[in-house]
């Protein structure tokens, strides 16, 4: 049975999509069969994996409002071992369209359960807000992975996110766990990055990944080429960071699953 990880943080610009793209690609590189679900209306995970969003006929939007099935919008093996359910700006209207829909928090879960066994990992890139799309991701997922940028306001909003995870666990998905926190955009040259890491470790009694993703120019460039970092610049610090994170995710899963 595939392990489903939602990558969430309602704060924008923390490396959430970068983590979704590159963790998925590095798991695939290690021979794992991976499905990435782009549930962010910005569709950056889709374009970051080389898809032209404007030319995709069926997306997660059509899936959620019942106009198609998973196989209709699945883009198979966009890179070896990695398939994607893509998204585009149409998805931003889903919240309004789902008003009054029964069990609307479980729509994605119902669709994904049918194909869950086909994959070892399913990675969901959530929008940078706590809306019905994020809740759908959390009812579908086993765990939530939270990227945190190494900057001054890192802890701001994290309490709200943990509160949301706890609420979803109490009311909708009793098996949901916090996968852990991963630090992104770490700059070893600044004291601030170090202070943020220490601050979060002291304040957060949650699982924190040992891997810290460095601030890396090649990592910032790779989405514009439609390639994950391990294909765009395999020897870069960013590629090494995400390979290490993939190893940790696999190892953590083997202990708990």
C-alpha positions as CSV (number, residue, x, y, z in Angstrom):
1,X,0.0,0.0,0.0
2,X,1.4,3.4,-1.0
3,X,2.4,5.8,1.7
4,X,0.7,9.2,1.2
5,X,2.5,12.4,2.3
6,X,0.9,15.8,2.1
7,X,3.4,18.7,1.9
8,X,1.8,21.6,3.5
9,X,2.4,25.1,5.0
10,X,-0.1,27.9,4.7
11,X,2.8,30.3,4.5
12,X,3.9,30.9,0.9
13,X,7.5,30.9,-0.3
14,X,8.9,28.3,2.1
15,X,10.0,25.7,-0.5
16,X,6.8,23.6,-0.4
17,X,6.5,23.1,-4.2
18,X,10.3,22.8,-4.5
19,X,10.2,20.0,-1.9
20,X,7.2,18.3,-3.6
21,X,9.0,18.2,-7.0
22,X,12.4,17.2,-5.8
23,X,11.4,14.8,-3.1
24,X,9.2,13.0,-5.6
25,X,12.0,13.0,-8.2
26,X,14.6,11.7,-5.8
27,X,12.4,8.9,-4.5
28,X,11.8,8.0,-8.2
29,X,15.5,8.1,-8.8
30,X,15.9,5.5,-6.0
31,X,13.6,3.1,-7.9
32,X,10.4,3.9,-5.9
33,X,7.2,4.1,-7.9
34,X,5.9,7.6,-7.2
35,X,2.7,9.6,-7.9
36,X,2.7,13.3,-7.3
37,X,-0.6,15.1,-6.9
38,X,-0.6,18.8,-7.6
39,X,-3.5,20.3,-5.6
40,X,-2.3,23.9,-5.8
41,X,-4.2,26.0,-8.3
42,X,-0.9,27.7,-9.2
43,X,0.2,24.4,-10.8
44,X,3.9,25.0,-10.2
45,X,4.6,21.4,-9.5
46,X,3.1,20.5,-12.8
47,X,5.2,23.0,-14.8
48,X,8.2,22.2,-12.6
49,X,8.0,18.6,-13.8
50,X,7.9,19.7,-17.5
51,X,4.2,19.9,-18.3
52,X,2.6,22.7,-20.2
53,X,-0.4,23.6,-18.0
54,X,-2.3,25.3,-20.7
55,X,-2.4,22.2,-22.9
56,X,-3.6,19.7,-20.3
57,X,-7.2,18.7,-20.9
58,X,-8.0,17.0,-17.6
59,X,-6.5,18.1,-14.3
60,X,-7.2,17.6,-10.6
61,X,-10.0,20.2,-11.0
62,X,-12.0,18.0,-13.4
63,X,-11.3,15.0,-11.1
64,X,-12.6,16.8,-7.9
65,X,-15.7,18.1,-9.5
66,X,-16.5,14.7,-11.0
67,X,-15.9,15.4,-14.7
68,X,-13.3,12.7,-15.1
69,X,-11.6,9.8,-13.4
70,X,-8.0,9.4,-12.2
71,X,-6.9,7.6,-15.4
72,X,-8.2,10.5,-17.5
73,X,-5.9,13.1,-15.9
74,X,-2.9,10.9,-15.0
75,X,0.3,11.9,-16.8
76,X,2.3,8.7,-16.7
77,X,6.1,8.6,-16.2
78,X,6.8,12.2,-16.8
79,X,10.2,11.1,-15.6
80,X,11.1,7.5,-15.0
81,X,9.1,6.0,-12.1
82,X,7.2,9.3,-11.5
83,X,3.6,10.1,-12.6
84,X,1.6,13.2,-11.8
85,X,-2.0,14.3,-11.4
86,X,-1.5,17.9,-12.7
87,X,-3.3,21.1,-11.8
88,X,-3.9,24.6,-13.3
89,X,-5.6,27.8,-12.4
90,X,-9.1,26.3,-12.9
91,X,-8.7,24.5,-9.6
92,X,-9.0,27.9,-7.8
93,X,-12.8,27.7,-8.5
94,X,-13.2,24.3,-6.9
95,X,-13.9,25.6,-3.4
96,X,-16.9,27.5,-4.5
97,X,-18.2,24.7,-6.7
98,X,-18.0,22.2,-3.8
99,X,-20.2,24.3,-1.5
100,X,-23.0,22.1,-0.4
101,X,-21.4,18.9,-1.7
102,X,-21.8,16.1,0.6
103,X,-18.6,14.7,2.1
104,X,-16.7,17.3,0.2
105,X,-13.6,16.8,2.5
106,X,-13.2,13.2,1.3
107,X,-13.5,13.6,-2.5
108,X,-9.8,13.3,-3.2
109,X,-9.5,10.3,-0.8
110,X,-12.2,8.4,-2.6
111,X,-10.5,8.9,-5.9
112,X,-7.0,8.0,-4.7
113,X,-7.9,4.9,-2.7
114,X,-8.6,3.1,-6.0
115,X,-5.0,3.5,-7.2
116,X,-3.1,3.7,-3.9
117,X,-1.7,0.2,-4.3
118,X,-0.1,1.1,-7.6
119,X,2.5,3.3,-5.9
120,X,5.0,3.2,-3.1
121,X,4.8,6.9,-2.5
122,X,2.1,9.5,-3.2
123,X,3.2,13.1,-2.6
124,X,0.6,15.8,-2.5
125,X,1.6,19.5,-3.0
126,X,-1.0,21.6,-1.1
127,X,-1.9,25.2,-1.8
128,X,-0.4,27.9,0.6
129,X,-3.7,28.2,2.5
130,X,-5.8,26.1,4.9
131,X,-8.8,25.7,2.6
132,X,-11.0,22.7,1.4
133,X,-8.2,21.6,-1.0
134,X,-5.7,21.3,1.8
135,X,-8.3,19.5,4.0
136,X,-8.9,17.1,1.1
137,X,-5.1,16.4,1.0
138,X,-5.0,15.8,4.8
139,X,-8.0,13.4,4.8
140,X,-6.2,11.5,1.9
141,X,-2.7,11.5,3.5
142,X,-1.1,9.4,6.2
143,X,1.3,12.1,7.2
144,X,2.0,15.8,6.7
145,X,5.5,17.1,5.9
146,X,6.1,20.7,6.7
147,X,8.8,22.7,5.0
148,X,10.0,25.7,7.0
149,X,12.1,28.5,5.6
150,X,15.1,29.5,7.7
151,X,14.0,33.1,8.2
152,X,12.8,35.3,11.1
153,X,9.1,34.5,11.0
154,X,9.5,30.7,10.5
155,X,7.5,29.8,13.6
156,X,4.6,32.1,12.6
157,X,1.7,30.1,11.3
158,X,3.3,26.8,12.3
159,X,1.1,26.6,15.4
160,X,-2.0,27.2,13.2
161,X,-0.9,24.5,10.8
162,X,-0.4,22.0,13.7
163,X,-3.8,23.0,15.1
164,X,-5.3,22.2,11.7
165,X,-3.6,18.8,11.5
166,X,-4.9,18.0,15.0
167,X,-8.4,19.1,14.1
168,X,-8.4,17.0,10.9
169,X,-7.1,14.0,13.0
170,X,-9.9,14.5,15.6
171,X,-12.8,14.9,13.1
172,X,-11.9,13.5,9.7
173,X,-8.8,11.3,9.6
174,X,-7.8,9.7,12.9
175,X,-4.7,8.1,11.4
176,X,-3.1,11.4,10.3
177,X,0.3,12.1,11.7
178,X,2.9,14.9,11.5
179,X,5.6,13.4,9.3
180,X,8.0,16.1,10.4
181,X,9.5,19.4,9.7
182,X,12.2,20.0,7.1
183,X,14.3,23.2,7.0
184,X,14.7,24.8,3.6
185,X,16.7,27.7,2.1
186,X,19.4,27.3,4.8
187,X,22.3,29.8,4.4
188,X,25.3,28.6,6.4
189,X,26.8,32.1,6.1
190,X,24.2,33.7,8.2
191,X,23.7,33.4,12.0
192,X,20.0,33.9,11.4
193,X,19.6,30.5,9.7
194,X,21.3,28.8,12.6
195,X,19.2,30.7,15.1
196,X,16.0,29.7,13.3
197,X,16.9,26.0,13.3
198,X,17.7,26.2,17.1
199,X,14.6,28.2,17.8
200,X,12.3,25.7,16.0
201,X,14.0,22.7,17.7
202,X,13.5,24.3,21.1
203,X,9.9,25.3,20.5
204,X,8.7,22.3,18.5
205,X,8.6,18.9,20.2
206,X,7.9,17.3,16.8
207,X,9.9,15.2,14.4
208,X,12.5,17.3,12.7
209,X,14.4,15.9,9.7
210,X,18.2,15.8,10.0
211,X,18.5,16.9,6.4
212,X,18.6,20.7,5.9
213,X,18.0,21.9,2.3
214,X,20.5,24.7,1.5
215,X,19.8,27.9,-0.3
216,X,21.0,27.0,-3.8
217,X,20.9,29.0,-7.1
218,X,20.6,25.8,-9.2
219,X,17.6,24.7,-7.2
220,X,15.9,28.1,-7.9
221,X,16.7,27.8,-11.7
222,X,15.6,24.2,-12.3
223,X,11.7,24.8,-12.4
224,X,12.1,27.2,-15.3
225,X,13.6,24.3,-17.2
226,X,10.8,21.9,-16.3
227,X,13.3,19.6,-14.5
228,X,13.8,18.5,-11.0
229,X,17.2,19.3,-9.5
230,X,18.6,15.8,-9.7
231,X,18.2,15.9,-13.5
232,X,19.0,19.6,-13.9
233,X,22.2,19.6,-11.9
234,X,22.8,16.2,-10.3
235,X,25.9,17.3,-8.5
236,X,24.6,20.5,-7.0
237,X,24.1,21.0,-3.2
238,X,20.4,21.1,-3.7
239,X,20.3,17.7,-5.5
240,X,22.4,16.2,-2.7
241,X,20.0,17.7,-0.1
242,X,16.9,16.3,-1.6
243,X,18.5,12.9,-2.1
244,X,19.4,12.8,1.6
245,X,15.8,13.8,2.4
246,X,14.5,11.0,0.2
247,X,16.7,8.6,2.1
248,X,15.4,9.8,5.4
249,X,11.8,9.6,4.3
250,X,12.3,6.0,3.1
251,X,14.1,5.1,6.3
252,X,11.4,6.7,8.5
253,X,8.7,4.8,6.6
254,X,10.5,1.5,7.0
255,X,10.5,2.0,10.8
256,X,6.9,3.0,11.1
257,X,5.1,1.2,8.3
